[in-house]
């Protein structure tokens, strides 16, 4: 249901695009709005078992590893297409994919399968697909200056990836010391109030059973849309500051290191 909703959102945006809007660049190097739609169609076609298309990507300097190569080939294959051609292909692939998913028996979703985050139950893999598609919808919206879809069930599912990544970022990348309490608050459509506790060299999100820890070591407040752009590696900390609405209270140095290292998507 969440995948069908998200794919519908992307389709709704795409149906209104003029050809020049299809070619608008997004924050990922070399990519456009059209490439986002091509990417989603390409991944889902692959998951349907369709043969991998052929495309020469040797000239793309930003493609540096096997995973990027796997992602880029279906996108490059569609780069010469018009927006209408991409949309027609997308609609056909997504219709087939929704039908295939809805016809799967429940136990199929519990089977362990490959995913970008390792071997996990297929249900978890599909949660990653929700996240990836929603992030690319947001890429499209930023490029087109059409903000939206920043709350609701799809967003809540997508936030699972942020919940997993933040404790690692706080401890391993930003170097938060033992005993630190990091508060991350967001403003806007989705208001988050997350505390990350550093204990025994590891970070974890606080739960309702954790005792209040007094004033946090550092408190970060930022617009929810900014958190999304930073987590996806679409914005730098400087761009986030320029966009406004970011405040750091407490250990400023630690807060700045967290903001500078928030990108976690491949």
Secondary structure, 3 states (H helix, E strand, C coil): CHHHHHHHHHHHHHHCCCHHHHCCECCCCCCEHHHHHHHHHHHHHHHCCCCCCCCCCCCCCCCCCHHHHHHHHHHHHCCCCCHHHHHHHHHHHHHHHHHHHHHCCHHHHHCEECCCCCCEEHHHHHHHHHHHHHHHHHHHHHHHCCCCCCCCHHHHHHHHHHHHHHHHHHHHHCCCCCCCEEEEEEECCCCCEEEEEEECCEEEECCCCCCCCCCCCEEEEEEHHHHHHHHCCCCCHHHHHHHCCCEEEECHHHHHHHHHCCCCCC
